[in-house]
Amino acid sequence: QYYRDLSINLVKRAHLGEEFSSILPMGQGQMIRRGVSFEIPDVGKILVVAGKYLPQNYAEKINNISAFVQRYSQLKTQKTPFKTFYAITLMFVTLLIIFAATWIAFHLAKGITVPIEKLAQATREVSKGNLNVRVEDPASDELGILIESFNQMIKDLRESHDNIAQKTSELEARKKFIETVLDNVTTGVITLDAAGHISSINPSALNMLGLKSNNWMGQPLEEIFRQTKNSQFKEIVEKGIKRHYKINNKEIRIDADGQTRTIALTLSPLPAVQDKPAGWILVLDDLTQLIKAQKLAAWKEVAQRVAHEIKNPLTPIQLSAERILKNLKSPQARPEKIIAEGAQTIVNEASTIKSLVDEFSTFARLPAIQLQSADLHQIITQTISLFKGIYTEIEFKTFFSSDIPNPIKLDPEQMKRVFINLIDNAIEAMDKRGEISISTAFEPKTNSVRIEIADTGPGVPDKDKDKLFMPHFSTKKKGTGLGLAIVHQIISEHNGTIEVEDNQPHGAIFIIQVPVS
C-alpha cells in the first residue's frame, strides 16, 4: 500500500540506471524510499524499493540534512565559477601589484639613473676639457651628496686649472723676458742639462766662441769644445763638471774670428731637484776691451808716476849742476869741494832713478811660473824664518789645516816672493811690532786652498781697497806701488785670487785662494 503511487515512468528510469529516492510526507512524519534496479536471469529487471517511515522529529532532522545536502549540491555546482572568479580576482590583484611594483621600481630607478646619467655626461664633458659643467640635483640623499661632492671637485679643478693657466702664462712671459734679456746682453750664457747637453745658448756666447750655427739645442758640450779647439777651455769646464765644484771668473783666452779674446769663465751647478743634479750654467764675460782699457789707464798712471818719481831726484841733480857751474865761474871759489858735493848728490839721485827703473823693469819682466809639486806649509814656514831673527817684537802665529793635500801644484819661488812681500808690508804697517797670523784651509767645493795673512796694523781704508793691487798705487811715502801688483800677477798666473778685508779689532787680512792643481 506504500508503493502504489510509483509511476511506471519512474520505474523505467530506475531500470535505466537513474537514481531512485524520494521523501514523502505521511501523517505526522515522512516516508523515505529508496529503490535499486536489479537484473535477474530468466526473469529480467526488477525494482526493489525499500521504505522507512520516520516520525516528525526524525523527519525534521532529515529535512535539515536534506537541506544541507541540497545546499552542498548547489555549492558544489557553483564551485568552479567561484574558483574561476577568485582566480581571476587574484590574478588581477597580482597584476596590479606587479604593475605598481614595476612603476615604483621605474620611479626609483629613474631617481637613481637620471642623476647617474647626468654625472656620466658631466664626466664626459670634463674629459673633453669643459670644467664649467655642473650637475643640478635637489636630492638630499647619498646620491645628492655624491653630486654635490662632484660639483665641488669640478669647481676645485676649475680653480686649479685657472691658477695653472695663470702661472703658465706668467712663466711664459717671464721666459720670453729672460730670453729677450739673454739675447741682448753682452754676457754669454750657456745652460746644460744633467747629461751635459746644451739646453740654451745666447748670441753673445756664440759670438765669443766664434760659433756660426744657431742649432745647438740638445747638442753635447763636447761639440762646442771640438769647434773652438781650445784645450784650456775644455779642461777647465770638464774638470769643474767632473768634480762638481764652482769656477768663478776664471780668465781664459779664446781665438775666434781671427782675434784673441780674454774671457772670464764662471761655471755654476744649477740647484738640485730631489737630490739629483739639474745641470750647469756657463757664463762668459768678454774682458778683452776692459783689459785693454784697464791696461791703458794703468800704464798711463804708471807713466805719470814714473815721471813724478824721476822728476823728484832731477831737481837736486839740476841744482847741484847749477851750483858747480856757478862756483867754477867764480875766481875766489874753491871748486873741488863744491864739485865733490854736487857730484855725490848727482850720483845718489841717479841711483834712486836707477832703482826706480829697475823695479818697473822687474814688474814688466816677471818670469813665467813653473808649476811643480810643493809643500805649501813648508814654504810658509821657510818664509817666516827669514823674519823671525830680525824682528823680535813681531809675534808670528800659524794655523795650518791638515785637510790640505800634500803636495800641491805651485811655483815655490814665486809663492815665497808673495809671502815675503805681504809679510814685509805687514811689518812696516805695524811699525815693526805686533802680531802676524797665517792660516790655511781646504775648500772642497772649489778644490782650492785658502790662505789668510792677518796683521794688527792700522788696516787698509775702504777707499783704497779697490786700487791696492794696481801697479801705480801705493800707501807708502817712498813706495813704487809695484809690490802688491807683482803679488796680484803671481797669484793670477796660479789661476787664483787675492783680496783684502778688515781684521778685527784692527788690521788687515789678505786672503789668497789658489787651486790645488
Buried (B, 14 or more C-beta within 10 A) or exposed (E): EEEEEBEEEBBEBBBEEEEBEBBEEBEEBBBBBBBEBEEEEEEEEEBEBEBEBBEEEBBEEBEEEBEEEEEEEEEEEEEEEEEEEEEEEEEEEEEEEEEEEEEEEEEEEEBEEEBBEBBEEBBEBBEEEEBEBEBEBEBEEEBEEBBBEBBEEBEEEBEEEEEEEEEEEEEEEEEEEEEEEBEEEEBBBBBBBBEBBBBBBBBBBBBBBBBEEEEBEEEBBEBBBEBBEBEEBBEBBBBBBEEEBEBBEBBBEBEBEEEEBBBBBBBBBBEEEEEEBBBBBBBBBBBBEEBEEEEEEBBEBBEEBBEEBBEEBEEBBEEBBEBBEEBEEEEEEEBEEBBEEBEEBBEEBEEBBEEBEEBBEEBEEBEEBEBEEBBBBEBBBEBBEEBEEEBEEBEBEEEBEEEBEEBBBBBBBBBBBBBBBBBBBBBBBBEEEBBBBBBBBBBEEBBBBBBBBBBBBEBBEEEEBEBBBBBBBBBEEEBBBBBBBBBBBBBBBBBBBBBBBBBEEEBBBBBBBBBBE
